[in-house]
Amino acid sequence: MRAARSRAPHGLALPSTTMETDATPSAQADVADTDGAAQSAAPTDDPAVQLAEANARADDNHAKLLYALADFENYRKRNERFLQERLSFGRRATLSKFLPVLDNLERALGYGEDTKGLRDGLDATRRGFEALLSSEDVKPIDVVGAPFDPRIAEAIGTKETNDVADNTVIEEVQRGYRIGDDVLRPAHVIVSRRPAAGDAEAAPY
């Protein structure tokens, strides 16, 4: 038996059912891109290209090494600076504790009624303390007769006088000390002050 064929009404054409077998242009482009990517990803056998890639990787690793070394050097310097500051602070605190003892020795030596033997012993003790401080780079600050400098001295009083220039240190109540270039303890001083004009010109009648 023959299969029945459908017929269209007289004068009308049936739509074609034939399938297109040719690929569309966009599909062809996708295939071409895939082939190109595969070819570019494939390793090359060109020695010059391989050498250039190896040199690029070596340069990158060398740069990373230099950055790491620089970071480590900065860390080492920061750590050394921190330790030095801690040691300096502890040293200053310890040496400061010796100063009141030295002050008391100097006061004791200031009394003129002490026996000679006692004075000699106190004087030897004072020199020992001074030598110890000097070995640690601690030295007294000379301020008497110099213009008052608030960076190295504290004025605890003033005294009127015409014998020296105004604002001159005329008396040292407590000695000041340096440790290296820094002030370990400022001196306590009396500073000169010019008498008031009315006081200088006042005269009895």
C-alpha positions in Angstrom: 0.0 0.0 0.0 1.1 3.5 -0.7 1.1 6.0 2.0 -1.5 8.6 1.5 -0.1 11.9 0.6 -1.8 15.0 1.9 -2.9 17.4 -0.7 -3.4 21.0 -0.4 -6.5 22.6 -1.6 -6.4 23.7 -5.1 -4.3 26.8 -5.6 -2.4 26.7 -2.2 1.2 25.5 -1.5 2.1 23.6 1.6 5.1 24.9 3.7 8.4 23.2 3.1 9.6 20.8 5.8 13.1 20.5 4.5 15.8 21.0 7.4 18.7 23.3 6.8 22.0 21.6 7.2 24.3 24.6 6.9 25.6 26.1 10.2 24.8 29.7 11.0 27.6 32.3 10.8 27.5 32.9 14.6 28.0 29.2 15.3 31.0 29.1 12.9 32.5 32.1 14.7 32.2 30.3 18.1 33.9 27.3 16.7 36.8 29.4 15.3 37.2 31.2 18.6 37.4 27.8 20.5 40.1 26.5 18.1 42.1 29.7 18.5 42.0 29.6 22.3 43.0 26.0 22.3 46.0 26.8 20.0 47.1 29.7 22.2 46.8 27.7 25.4 48.9 24.9 24.0 52.6 25.1 25.1 55.0 26.4 22.5 58.2 24.7 21.5 59.9 27.9 20.5 63.1 28.2 22.7 63.1 32.0 22.5 59.5 32.2 23.8 60.2 29.8 26.6 63.3 31.7 27.6 61.4 35.0 27.7 58.7 33.4 29.9 61.3 32.0 32.3 63.1 35.4 32.5 59.7 37.1 33.3 59.0 34.6 36.1 62.6 35.1 37.5 62.2 38.8 37.5 58.9 38.6 39.3 60.3 36.3 42.0 63.3 38.5 42.4 61.1 41.6 42.9 59.1 39.7 45.5 62.3 38.7 47.3 63.5 42.3 47.4 60.2 43.4 48.9 60.4 40.7 51.5 64.0 41.7 52.4 63.0 45.4 52.7 60.1 44.6 55.0 62.3 42.5 57.2 65.0 45.2 57.4 62.3 47.8 58.4 61.0 45.4 61.1 64.5 44.8 62.4 65.2 48.6 62.7 61.9 49.2 64.4 62.6 46.4 66.9 66.1 47.7 67.6 64.8 51.3 68.1 62.1 50.0 70.5 64.6 48.0 72.6 67.0 50.9 72.7 64.2 53.2 73.9 63.2 50.7 76.6 66.8 50.4 77.8 67.3 54.1 77.8 64.2 54.6 79.8 65.2 52.0 82.4 68.7 53.5 82.6 67.4 57.0 83.2 65.0 55.8 85.9 67.8 53.9 87.7 70.3 56.7 87.6 67.8 59.3 88.7 67.5 57.4 92.0 71.1 58.1 92.8 70.7 61.8 92.6 68.9 62.4 95.9 71.6 60.5 97.7 74.2 62.7 96.2 72.2 65.7 97.2 72.2 64.6 100.8 75.9 64.1 100.8 76.4 67.6 99.4 74.2 69.0 102.1 76.1 67.2 104.8 79.3 68.6 103.5 77.9 72.0 103.7 77.8 72.0 107.5 81.0 73.5 108.8 80.9 72.0 112.3 81.5 68.4 111.2 84.8 66.8 112.2 87.5 66.4 109.6 87.3 62.6 109.5 83.5 62.7 108.8 83.9 65.3 106.1 86.7 63.3 104.4 84.5 60.2 104.5 81.5 62.0 103.1 83.6 63.7 100.5 85.0 60.4 99.3 81.5 58.9 99.1 80.4 61.9 97.0 83.3 61.5 94.7 82.5 57.8 94.3 78.9 58.7 93.3 80.1 61.3 90.9 82.5 58.9 89.3 79.7 56.3 88.9 77.4 58.8 87.3 80.2 60.0 85.0 80.9 56.5 83.8 77.2 56.4 82.7 77.7 59.7 80.8 75.8 61.7 83.5 77.3 65.1 84.2 76.2 68.1 86.2 74.9 71.2 84.4 76.7 74.5 85.0 74.1 77.2 85.3 75.3 79.8 87.9 76.2 83.1 86.2 74.6 82.1 82.9 71.3 83.5 81.5 68.3 81.5 82.7 67.4 78.8 80.3 64.1 77.0 81.0 65.3 74.0 78.9 67.8 73.1 81.6 66.6 74.8 84.8 63.6 75.6 86.8 63.3 79.0 88.5 62.0 78.5 92.0 62.5 82.2 93.0 63.9 85.6 92.1 66.2 88.0 93.8 66.5 91.7 93.2 70.1 92.9 92.4 72.0 95.4 90.3 75.2 93.4 90.3 74.3 91.2 87.3 72.1 91.4 84.2 68.4 90.8 84.6 67.3 87.1 84.3 70.7 85.7 85.3 71.0 82.6 87.5 72.6 83.8 90.7 72.1 80.8 92.9 71.8 77.0 92.5 69.4 75.4 95.0 69.6 71.9 93.5 72.0 70.8 90.8 70.8 69.7 87.4 72.3 66.8 85.4 72.6 65.7 81.8 72.7 62.2 80.4 74.4 62.5 77.1 72.7 65.4 75.3 69.5 65.0 77.2 68.5 66.6 80.5 68.2 64.0 83.2 67.1 66.5 85.9 66.8 70.3 85.5 68.5 72.5 88.0 66.5 74.5 90.6 67.8 78.0 90.6 67.3 81.6 91.9 67.1 84.2 89.1 68.1 87.8 89.3 65.6 90.6 88.8 66.2 94.3 88.5 64.8 96.4 91.4 61.7 98.4 90.6 62.5 102.0 89.5 60.7 103.5 92.5 62.8 101.5 94.9 66.0 102.5 93.3 65.1 106.2 93.3 63.6 106.3 96.8 65.6 108.5 99.2 64.9 109.6 102.8 64.0 113.2 103.5 
